[in-house]
């Protein structure tokens, strides 16, 4: 919403496939060459690193979400959307507990398994590494996270925008991000703790523990991003932030 408001016709919302069809940012180079007026792109499936040219200044804006909150949001979105993707069909067919269990029972389905960690690390590791060496995967994602000029978290969205505006100002980029009603995509209670409790109650302790285990890396990465944001807002160096 902010990008569309700020950049108008110079903004592009872009996906090249379905919700799990990741594409490399290098594919943007030809598009940007043909459309030099584009100043901002939004995508859920675009992967790092950002395209690089001497005449371009590119700022990746990455905002991570608590994995449990993200999963409930995905289910709610897929259940409501007018789509025939496998995820949308499952969401429309099943209630949330059955949806979670079904996707966890599918070994090749990565949507509910450390998605954000795998997304950050996908350019650095072969996909076969995802399930064979979690620490290699996490270290790769952590290195990417530490190298980003900006990182935000959904649960501190207002603070994330404050940090983003500071980064934009320091880079002489004329844009101001602000809280807007349409930015609010959380489901249920406002508190993250309350939403996580809601999810646990919805699916039961046993299934919740399976889901938590399947997202152990994302939970660690989210905490790291949360602490990095807090450090940057306080003016502390991020090298004091631990990898959990």
C-alpha positions as CSV (number, residue, x, y, z in Angstrom):
1,X,0.0,0.0,0.0
2,X,2.8,2.4,0.9
3,X,4.7,1.7,-2.3
4,X,1.7,2.2,-4.5
5,X,0.8,5.5,-2.7
6,X,4.4,6.8,-2.9
7,X,5.4,5.7,-6.4
8,X,2.0,5.5,-8.2
9,X,2.4,4.3,-11.8
10,X,6.2,3.8,-11.2
11,X,5.3,0.9,-8.8
12,X,5.0,-2.7,-10.0
13,X,3.5,-5.7,-8.1
14,X,5.2,-8.7,-9.7
15,X,5.1,-12.5,-9.5
16,X,6.2,-14.8,-12.3
17,X,4.3,-17.9,-11.0
18,X,2.4,-19.3,-8.1
19,X,3.0,-18.6,-4.4
20,X,5.9,-21.1,-4.1
21,X,7.5,-20.4,-7.5
22,X,10.6,-18.4,-6.5
23,X,12.4,-16.4,-9.1
24,X,15.8,-14.7,-9.0
25,X,16.1,-11.0,-8.9
26,X,18.5,-11.2,-11.9
27,X,15.3,-11.7,-14.0
28,X,14.4,-8.1,-13.3
29,X,17.3,-6.7,-15.2
30,X,15.8,-7.0,-18.6
31,X,12.4,-5.7,-17.3
32,X,14.0,-2.7,-15.7
33,X,16.0,-2.0,-18.9
34,X,12.8,-1.9,-20.9
35,X,10.9,0.1,-18.2
36,X,13.4,2.7,-16.8
37,X,10.5,4.6,-15.1
38,X,9.9,1.8,-12.5
39,X,11.1,2.8,-9.1
40,X,9.6,0.2,-6.8
41,X,8.7,-3.5,-7.1
42,X,6.8,-5.6,-4.6
43,X,7.0,-9.4,-4.7
44,X,6.5,-12.4,-2.3
45,X,8.6,-14.7,-4.5
46,X,11.5,-12.6,-5.7
47,X,14.8,-13.8,-4.2
48,X,18.0,-12.0,-3.2
49,X,20.5,-10.7,-4.2
50,X,19.0,-7.6,-5.7
51,X,20.1,-6.8,-9.2
52,X,23.1,-4.6,-9.3
53,X,24.2,-2.0,-11.9
54,X,26.5,1.0,-11.4
55,X,23.7,3.3,-12.5
56,X,21.1,1.7,-10.1
57,X,20.6,2.2,-6.4
58,X,18.6,-0.7,-5.0
59,X,17.3,-1.0,-1.5
60,X,15.8,-4.4,-0.5
61,X,12.9,-4.0,2.0
62,X,12.5,-7.2,3.9
63,X,9.9,-7.6,6.6
64,X,9.8,-11.0,8.4
65,X,6.8,-12.5,10.2
66,X,6.5,-14.9,13.1
67,X,6.2,-18.3,11.4
68,X,3.1,-19.4,13.3
69,X,1.3,-16.1,12.6
70,X,2.4,-16.4,9.0
71,X,0.9,-19.9,8.6
72,X,-2.5,-18.9,9.9
73,X,-2.4,-15.8,7.6
74,X,-1.6,-18.1,4.6
75,X,-4.5,-20.4,5.4
76,X,-6.9,-17.5,5.8
77,X,-5.7,-16.0,2.5
78,X,-5.8,-19.2,0.5
79,X,-9.3,-20.1,1.9
80,X,-10.7,-16.8,0.7
81,X,-8.9,-16.3,-2.6
82,X,-10.4,-17.0,-6.0
83,X,-7.7,-19.5,-7.0
84,X,-7.3,-23.2,-7.9
85,X,-3.8,-23.6,-6.6
86,X,-3.1,-26.8,-4.5
87,X,-2.9,-24.7,-1.4
88,X,-6.1,-22.9,-2.1
89,X,-7.9,-26.2,-2.7
90,X,-6.7,-27.6,0.5
91,X,-7.6,-24.5,2.5
92,X,-11.2,-24.5,1.1
93,X,-11.6,-28.2,1.7
94,X,-10.3,-28.5,5.3
95,X,-10.5,-26.6,8.5
96,X,-7.2,-25.2,9.8
97,X,-6.0,-28.3,11.9
98,X,-6.6,-30.6,8.9
99,X,-4.9,-28.2,6.5
100,X,-1.8,-28.0,8.7
101,X,-1.6,-31.7,9.2
102,X,-2.1,-32.4,5.5
103,X,0.7,-30.0,4.5
104,X,3.1,-31.3,7.1
105,X,2.4,-34.9,5.9
106,X,3.6,-33.9,2.4
107,X,7.4,-34.2,2.5
108,X,8.0,-32.0,-0.6
109,X,5.7,-29.2,0.6
110,X,7.9,-26.4,2.0
111,X,5.3,-23.7,2.5
112,X,4.8,-24.6,6.2
113,X,8.5,-25.6,6.8
114,X,11.1,-22.9,7.5
115,X,9.9,-21.0,4.5
116,X,11.5,-17.6,5.4
117,X,14.9,-19.2,6.2
118,X,14.9,-21.2,3.0
119,X,13.8,-18.1,1.0
120,X,16.7,-16.0,2.4
121,X,19.3,-18.7,1.8
122,X,18.0,-20.1,-1.5
123,X,20.6,-18.2,-3.6
124,X,23.5,-19.6,-1.5
125,X,22.6,-23.2,-1.1
126,X,21.3,-26.0,-3.3
127,X,17.7,-26.9,-2.3
128,X,18.8,-30.4,-1.3
129,X,20.6,-28.8,1.6
130,X,17.3,-27.6,3.1
131,X,16.4,-30.9,4.8
132,X,19.9,-32.4,5.2
133,X,21.7,-29.7,7.2
134,X,19.7,-27.2,9.1
135,X,22.6,-25.4,10.6
136,X,24.2,-24.8,7.1
137,X,20.8,-23.4,6.0
138,X,20.4,-21.2,9.0
139,X,23.9,-19.8,8.8
140,X,23.4,-18.9,5.2
141,X,20.1,-17.2,5.9
142,X,21.7,-15.4,8.9
143,X,24.6,-14.1,6.8
144,X,22.1,-12.6,4.3
145,X,20.1,-11.1,7.1
146,X,23.1,-9.5,8.7
147,X,24.1,-7.9,5.4
148,X,20.8,-6.2,4.7
149,X,20.7,-2.4,5.2
150,X,17.1,-2.7,6.4
151,X,15.2,-5.5,8.2
152,X,11.8,-5.2,9.8
153,X,9.3,-7.5,11.5
154,X,5.5,-7.5,11.2
155,X,5.0,-7.5,14.9
156,X,6.8,-4.2,15.2
157,X,5.5,-2.7,12.0
158,X,5.4,0.9,13.1
159,X,8.9,0.6,14.5
160,X,10.0,-1.1,11.3
161,X,8.7,1.8,9.2
162,X,10.5,4.3,11.5
163,X,13.7,2.4,10.9
164,X,13.0,2.2,7.1
165,X,12.4,6.0,6.9
166,X,15.7,6.6,8.6
167,X,17.5,4.3,6.1
168,X,15.7,6.1,3.2
169,X,16.7,9.5,4.6
170,X,20.4,8.5,5.0
171,X,20.4,7.3,1.4
172,X,18.7,10.5,0.1
173,X,15.7,8.5,-1.2
174,X,12.6,10.7,-1.2
175,X,9.9,8.4,0.3
176,X,8.1,8.4,3.6
177,X,6.4,5.2,4.8
178,X,3.5,5.4,7.2
179,X,1.0,3.1,9.0
180,X,-2.0,2.5,6.9
181,X,-5.1,0.4,7.7
182,X,-4.6,-1.9,4.8
183,X,-1.1,-2.8,6.1
184,X,-2.8,-4.7,9.0
185,X,-2.9,-8.3,7.9
186,X,-2.9,-10.0,11.3
187,X,-5.8,-12.3,12.2
188,X,-7.5,-12.4,15.5
189,X,-6.1,-10.7,18.6
190,X,-3.7,-7.8,18.3
191,X,-1.1,-9.3,20.5
192,X,1.3,-11.8,18.9
193,X,1.4,-13.9,22.1
194,X,-2.4,-14.1,22.0
195,X,-2.5,-15.1,18.3
196,X,0.1,-17.8,18.9
197,X,-2.0,-19.1,21.8
198,X,-5.1,-19.0,19.5
199,X,-3.2,-21.1,17.0
200,X,-2.2,-23.6,19.6
201,X,-5.8,-23.9,20.8
202,X,-7.0,-24.3,17.3
203,X,-4.7,-27.2,16.3
204,X,-3.9,-28.8,19.7
205,X,-0.6,-29.3,21.5
206,X,0.6,-32.3,19.5
207,X,0.1,-30.8,16.1
208,X,1.4,-27.4,17.3
209,X,4.6,-29.1,18.5
210,X,5.1,-30.7,15.0
211,X,4.5,-27.3,13.4
212,X,6.9,-25.6,15.8
213,X,9.6,-28.2,15.0
214,X,9.0,-27.8,11.3
215,X,9.6,-24.1,11.7
216,X,12.4,-24.1,14.3
217,X,14.8,-22.2,12.0
218,X,12.2,-19.6,11.1
219,X,11.6,-19.1,14.8
220,X,15.3,-18.5,15.4
221,X,15.6,-16.2,12.4
222,X,12.5,-14.2,13.4
223,X,14.0,-13.6,16.9
224,X,17.3,-12.5,15.3
225,X,15.5,-10.1,13.0
226,X,13.5,-8.8,16.0
227,X,16.7,-8.1,17.9
228,X,18.5,-6.5,14.9
229,X,15.6,-4.1,14.5
230,X,15.7,-3.2,18.2
231,X,19.5,-2.7,18.1
232,X,19.2,-0.4,15.1
233,X,16.4,1.6,16.6
234,X,18.6,2.1,19.7
235,X,21.7,2.9,17.7
236,X,23.5,-0.2,18.7
237,X,25.7,-2.2,16.4
238,X,24.1,-5.4,15.1
239,X,27.2,-7.4,15.7
240,X,26.0,-7.6,19.3
241,X,23.0,-9.6,18.2
242,X,23.3,-13.3,18.7
243,X,22.5,-16.0,16.2
244,X,20.1,-18.2,18.2
